[in-house]
Amino acid sequence: MIEEFLRRMRSILPDFRAYEACLQEGPFKGIRTNTLKIRPEELRRLLPFAVKGEVSWEPSGFYIDEEKPGKTYYHDAGLFYVQEPSAMCAVPLLDVQPGDRVLDLCAAPGGKATQIAQAMQGEGILVLNEKIPDRAKILLQNAERMGVCNAVITCADPEALARRFAGYFDKILVDAPCSGEGMMRKEPAAAEQWSEETVKMCAARQKKIMESAAMMLAPDGTIVYSTCTFSREEDEDNADWFVREHPEFVLEKQIKLYPHREKGEGHFAAKFRKTGGEKIRCREEKLLADKKALAQYRAFESEFLLRRLEGEFLSFGEKLCLVPKGLFSIAGLKVLRVGLFLGESKGNRFEPAHALALGISRENFANVANLNEEEAAKYLRGEELTAHGPRGWCVAAYNGFPLGLGKNGDVLKNHYPKGLRRKQSV
């Protein structure tokens, strides 16, 4: 299908020759600093590979040439997210502020979701939705690694969410599934799989998703619609259709990045503001925390942390969670996680969660096992280590940055989740 695609691009690009030539070059690669944990300039000093410059549309983004940036331990500690540079352009258009109510409607695997979370700085309510269960699990893992503590992670069809949250959100991101024309240098298979029929199918599906988003936005709220494709049907035509069908919306800004014009693989984003409608206050969750679990947590916390965690607690199944203030009722929703997962009551003891080690300030841990290079490699493979410090729970860290949990006894028992463990050394 590559020839058919190139004929289409030739018809729409006056500088097609430059685009065609760029397809023979390697893709742009990037990472985004997780400002919930570290400042960009600090990360830059720590990285074991070179940074090639800053991403102009995202202050926390860097260009890199490193082939496998995820192999460094700072990635496991959640200090950065590997993200294609042009994909960072959509979230700044949302202008997310701490305290907002925000929805990322198609959130997996989590690049833009965690970018939103950084802007919220832990304040407000963030709903991260992914309708495909396997992708929702990956979203959860990335949110926990990056220390996102104010999110509700859901697995639902957008239409079902729209019936529940009419007029509720201040900001909504629709990073819609698309034909992926901007992925062709990064993933050559995308070119072979491309077809006119796929473009039409994606455009129709995107309209349905945007209909749901429109219902859920509060008055004076903002929707940003984005794709990683170039087709007018999925980009400009859909933006034009949206404002025709929804006169209460105004198209405020529209950007389109091409790999031969900008330092990125390609992205489209359109910002819409809603001028009418009624803001809805959803029924709030009745916060019930299991008394036994909460008491056990507080006893554990007194030894594990230097300062108490303050806020609202909720028992979510067997899990004890610290949840965002003003949380809506989650009854009837398929929810994978609410807020920060603290741990579970196991008989007469409290067992902390991996998310706790990555979700709070590293300065708050009372017992930190600082691992060297060799020990960190073993830890991430799930191996036991020599005990570090007094008996009991500790945080296993590399260069002071938490990787996960351990428990000191005769050895340091490894509590790094089995599903995240590495199969071989870095």
N, C-alpha and C positions, 0 to 999 in steps of 0.2 A: 504493500500500500504506500510505500515511501514516495513513489513517483506521483501518485495521485495527490498526496499531501503537498509535495513540492509545487505542483501545478497550482494548487489553491493558494499557497503562500506567494507565488510569483504574481498572482493576480491582485493581491492586496498590498504588497510591499513595494514601494518605489525603489528601495535600496535592497532588493531581493538578493543581488549578487553578494552583498556583504553578509546577509543572513546565511546564504548557502555555504559560503566559505567558512563561517564560524562553526558550522556543524562538524567540520573536520577537526576542530580543536577540542581540548578537554573541557569538562564542565567547571564552573566556579564552585568552590566549596567554602563553607563557612561554619562558624559556631556563634552561639549567643550566650553571653555571660548571664548567669543566674544571679541577678542583683538582690534576690532574697537572702543570698548567702555571702556574696563577695562583690567588691567593686571591679569594674572592667580593668582598671589599671593594675589592681592587685593580681587578678587572674593572669593578665598578660605576663607579669613577672614570674609566675609559678609554672606556666605551661612548658612542657619539655619539647615543644615544637615551635617553629617560628610563626608569627602572625604577620600577614602580608598587607595589612591596612584595615581601616575601619569601614563599616557599612554606613553609607551616608544617611539612609532613611531609618536606621535603628542604632542609637548611640551605644548599645551594649553588644553590637554585632561586630565580628571580625572575619576577614578573609583569611583562609589558610590553604596550604598545599598538602598538608598531612593526609595520607591515605586512610589511616585508621585512628582518628582522634579519640574514638570511644574506648581505646585500649588503655588510656592513661587512667590512673586511679582517681584523678580529680573529676573525671566523668562519673565514675561510680559514686563519688561523694556528692554529685548533683551540682557541681560548680558551673557547669555549662551544658547547653543543649546543642547537638549537631543539627544544623538547619541550613538549608539552601538559602543564600543571601536574599534573593528577590522575594522569597516567601515571608521575609520579615517586614515587608512594606505595608501589609494590610492592617495589622493591629494598631500601629500609631494613628491611623485614621479614626479609630473608635474613640480616641481621647478618653480612655478609661481613667477614672479617679478612685482613690480609696473610698470605700463606703457605697459604691455603686452596686446595683443588682445587674449581673452580667450573665449572658448565655452564650456559650460556644456550641452551636447546634450540631455541627459535624466535627467533633473535636479530636478524634484519633488521627495520628498517634500521640499528639500532644504538643507539637511545636508552638502553634499559635496559642493554644490553651495555657501553656506555662508562661508565654510572653504576656498574656493578659494578666495572669496571676501576679507577675512581677509589678505591673502597674498598679494593682490593687493593694499591694503591700500588706496583705493579710486582713484587710478590712473590707466588709461588705459580703455579699453572697455571690458566689460563682458557680453556675451550673455547667458542667461539662458533659455533653451528651454524645453518645455513639450508639447507633442502632444495631450494629453487628457485634455480637457478644465477644468473639475472639479479639476484635480490634479494641473493644471497650476494656478488656483486661490489660492490653498493652498501654492504653491511655492511663489506667490506674497506676501501673508500675512507673510510668514516667512522671506522673503527678507526685507520687510519693518520693521518688528519687530527688525531685527538684524541691521538695519541702513545701508543697502547696497544702495549706491547712484550712482554707476557708471554702473548699469546693464540695459540691454534691455531685457525684459521678453517677450518671444515669445511663440506662440502655433502653431507649424508647424510640418509637417512630415519631418524627416531628409532628405529625397530625395529632397524635395522642397528647403530646406535650402542649400543643396549641389549645386543646380543649381544657387543659388544666390551668394554664398560665396566661390567659387573655389579659393584655394590658399590664403585665407585671414587670417586665425588664426595662432598665434604663438603656442598656447597650446590648446589641446582639451581633455576633459574628456568624456569617454563613460562608464558611470555606467549603464551597460545594464540590461534590464529586464531579469530575470533568473528564474530557477526552485526553488530557495530559500532554498536550502538544509542547509544553514547556519542559517536559521530562526527557526529551528524545536524546539529548547528549548524555544525560545522567543514566538513563535506562534505555538502551538501544531497542529493546523489545517493544517499547511504546510506539515506535515508528512502524513496526511490522503489524501491530495490532490495530493501528488507526484505520478508520473508515468514515465516510460521510454518514453512514447509518449511526455510528457511535456518537458522532457530533449531535445529530438530531435527537437521539435518545437522551443524551446528557442534558441538552437544552430543555427538553420537556420535564425531566426530573428536577432540574434546578428551579423551574418555575413553581412546581409543587412545594418544594422546600421553602421558597421565598414567601409563598402564600401563608404558610404556617408561621414563619418569622414575623410577618406583618401583623398577625393577630396578637402576638405575644409582646409587642413593643408598647411601652407607655408613651403618653403624649410628650412631645419635645425630645423623644429618645432617638437613638442613632442605630441604624443597621449598616454594617459593612459587608458587602457581598464580594467574594473573591474566588478566583480560579487560577490554575496554573496552565492555562491554555490560551490560544490566540484566536480562535474562531469567533467571528462577530456574533454568530448565533448564540454562543454561550456567554459572551461578554457584553459588548455594547448593545446588541439587540435585546438581550434580556434586561439590561438596565433601562432601556427605553420602554420596553413592555411593562416593567414594574411601575413606573410612574404614570403610564397611561391607565393602567388598571387600578391604581391606588392614588387618586389625586390628593390624598392627605399627605403624601410623601413628596419631598423635594430632593432632587439629585444635586448634592452640594459639591462633589468632587469625583473625578474619575482619573485613574492612572493606568498606564499599560507599559510594562517593561519587556524589552526584547533582548536576547543575549548578544546581539551584534551592536546594540546601542548603549546598554547599561551592563554593569558587572553583576549579572545574575542570569539564571536560566530562563526566566520569563514568568511574569505574573500580571494579573488584572485585578483591580480593586475599584469598587464604586461605593461611595458614602451617601446614604440617604437619611434625611431627618423627617420625623413624623410631626405634623403640625396640628393634628386633631386627635380626638378620642378621649377615653377616660382611663385614668390610672387605677389599677385594681390592687387591693391589699389582700393577698392570699391568707387563708387561715393558717396561723402559726402552729408549729409543732408543740404539743404538750410534752415538755422535756422531762422524761422519766429515766432516771439513772438507777440501775440496780444498786440498792444500798450496800449490799455485801461487796460487790465489785468496786464501788466507789471508795468504801472504807479501806479495802485492800490496796487500791491504787494509792490513796493518800499515805498509807503506811510505807509502801514501796517508794513513793515519790520523796519522802523525807530523807531517804538514804541515797537515792539515785540522782536527785537534782539539788542544786543550790538554792533555787527559788521556786515557790509553788506556782503552778499554772492556774491562772484565774480565768473564769469564763463560765460557759454553760455546758453541762455534760448530758449525754444521751446514751442509753444502752440500745444499740442497734443489733438485734439478735444477741449473740454472745459477746459482742464487741462493745467496749466502752470508748466513747468518742468525745472529744472536745469540739463543739459545733459552733458555726457562725451565729452571731447575735441576730435575733429576729428570724430564725430559720422557719421556712414554710413547712406545712404538714407534708410528710413524705409517704403517708399512707396511700397504698394503691400504686405507687411508683416502683419500677424495677431499679433499685438503687444498689450500686456496688460499694459505695463508701460515702460517709457523711463526715465532713471536717477532718480532724486529725485523729487517726486510730491510735489509741493509747495502749491497748492490750486487752487481755481477757482474764477473768477469774477462773482458776483451775483448782478446784477443791478448796484448800485452805491457803492458797497462794495466788499472787498476781503475776502473770507472765506478760512482760511488755512486748509491744509490737515493733517490728522493723521500722515502721513509719515514724515512730517516736524518735528514734535515733537521728533521722534525717529531717525532721520537721520543726525542731526548735533550735534556738541559738546554741552554738557549740560551747559558748562560755558558761552555760547553765549546767553542764554535767559535772557531777561530783567525782566520778572515777573514770578517767580516760586512759585507755591502753593505746599508747602511741606506737604504731608498728613501723618497722623499717621496710625497705623495698621487698626483701625476701619474705618477711612475715605478712605483708599486705597481699602478696601474690598467693600465699598459702591460705590466708583468710578468705579471699574471694573464690578460692576453689572449695571452700567448706572444710578445710583441715583444722585439726586442733593445734594449738600453739602452747608455748611455755606461758605459764600464768604471769599476768602483769598486774601487780598490786594486790590489795586485800581481797578476801573471798567475797563473792557476790556479783551482782550484775555490773557491767561496765559498758562503755562505748568503745568499740574498736575504731581507731582513727589512723589516717595517714597524714603526716605533717600537720596534725591538729584538726583535720577535717573528718568528721564522722563518716564511716562506711557502713556501720551496722552495730549489732549487739553481740556481746560475748558474756560469759559467766566464768569468773575466776574460781578455781578450786585447786586441785592438784595440778590441773592444766587449765588453759583458757579454752573453755568449751565454746565451739563455734555456733552462733545462731543466725548466720547469714542465710536468707531464704534459699531453699534448694533450687527453686525455679530461676534464680538469678545467678547461680554459681557459674564460674568460668570452668571450661574443660581443660585448659592448659595455661601455662604461665604467659605473662605479657611478653 
